[in-house]
Amino acid sequence: MSPKELYLKHKQLGKINTQVQQSILKEKFGISNYNLTFGEMNFNDLDNIEFIMELEKRLDIIIPDDVVEHLTNPSQRPIDFMKFLRDEKLNLLGI
């Protein structure tokens, strides 16, 4: 499924924002450099699950498995997912 199809299918993802991600990374993992990729933060599968579960809890959403793969990709920074969401919103609005 393409990133655009994921966004259209799961619009509640719009609740995910940079501040929440940064807060979780700092409070739960002690990470304050948000320019690192998940791989550079040495996130393992358990860390990924804990990160996703905390996002779901704080935002009262369910993040589907097909989205989790894109959100916690080892080569991706948390901010990259936010840029993706922003770009998809702009594309949908024709901007």
C-alpha positions as CSV (number, residue, x, y, z in Angstrom):
1,M,0.0,0.0,0.0
2,S,1.4,3.4,-0.9
3,P,1.9,6.1,1.7
4,K,-1.0,8.1,0.2
5,E,-3.3,5.1,0.4
6,L,-2.3,4.6,4.1
7,Y,-3.1,8.2,4.9
8,L,-6.5,8.0,3.2
9,K,-7.3,4.8,4.9
10,H,-6.3,5.9,8.4
11,K,-7.1,9.6,8.8
12,Q,-6.8,9.4,12.6
13,L,-3.0,9.5,12.0
14,G,-3.5,13.2,11.7
15,K,-3.5,13.3,15.5
16,I,0.1,12.3,15.6
17,N,2.3,15.3,16.0
18,T,6.0,16.1,16.5
19,Q,5.5,17.4,20.1
20,V,4.0,14.1,21.2
21,Q,6.7,12.0,19.5
22,Q,9.4,14.2,21.0
23,S,7.9,14.0,24.4
24,I,7.7,10.2,24.3
25,L,11.3,9.9,23.0
26,K,12.5,12.1,25.9
27,E,10.4,10.7,28.7
28,K,10.4,7.0,27.9
29,F,13.8,6.6,26.1
30,G,15.9,9.5,27.3
31,I,16.4,10.7,23.7
32,S,16.6,14.4,23.0
33,N,18.3,14.4,19.6
34,Y,15.3,14.2,17.3
35,N,17.3,14.3,14.1
36,L,18.4,10.7,14.6
37,T,16.8,7.8,12.8
38,F,15.1,5.0,14.7
39,G,18.1,2.9,13.7
40,E,20.6,5.5,15.0
41,M,18.6,5.5,18.3
42,N,19.2,1.7,18.4
43,F,15.5,1.0,18.6
44,N,14.7,-2.7,18.6
45,D,11.3,-4.4,18.0
46,L,10.4,-4.0,21.6
47,D,11.3,-0.3,21.6
48,N,9.2,0.2,18.5
49,I,6.2,-1.5,20.2
50,E,6.6,0.5,23.3
51,F,6.8,3.7,21.2
52,I,3.7,2.9,19.2
53,M,1.7,1.8,22.3
54,E,2.6,5.1,24.0
55,L,1.5,7.1,20.9
56,E,-1.8,5.2,20.9
57,K,-2.4,5.8,24.6
58,R,-1.6,9.5,24.6
59,L,-3.6,10.2,21.5
60,D,-6.4,7.7,22.1
61,I,-6.0,6.1,18.7
62,I,-5.2,2.7,17.2
63,I,-2.3,2.6,14.8
64,P,-2.8,-0.2,12.3
65,D,0.1,-2.7,11.7
66,D,0.4,-1.5,8.1
67,V,1.2,2.0,9.3
68,V,3.5,0.9,12.1
69,E,6.0,-0.4,9.5
70,H,6.2,3.1,8.0
71,L,6.3,4.9,11.3
72,T,9.1,3.0,12.9
73,N,11.2,2.2,9.8
74,P,14.9,2.1,11.0
75,S,16.0,4.5,8.3
76,Q,13.3,7.1,9.2
77,R,13.5,9.9,11.7
78,P,10.3,10.6,13.8
79,I,10.0,14.0,12.0
80,D,10.0,12.3,8.6
81,F,6.6,10.7,9.4
82,M,5.2,14.2,10.3
83,K,6.5,15.6,7.0
84,F,4.9,12.7,5.2
85,L,1.5,13.5,6.9
86,R,1.8,17.2,6.2
87,D,2.6,16.6,2.5
88,E,-0.3,14.1,2.1
89,K,-2.7,16.7,3.6
90,L,-1.4,19.3,1.2
91,N,-1.7,16.9,-1.7
92,L,-5.3,16.1,-0.8
93,L,-6.1,19.8,-0.7
94,G,-4.5,20.3,-4.0
95,I,-1.9,22.7,-2.6
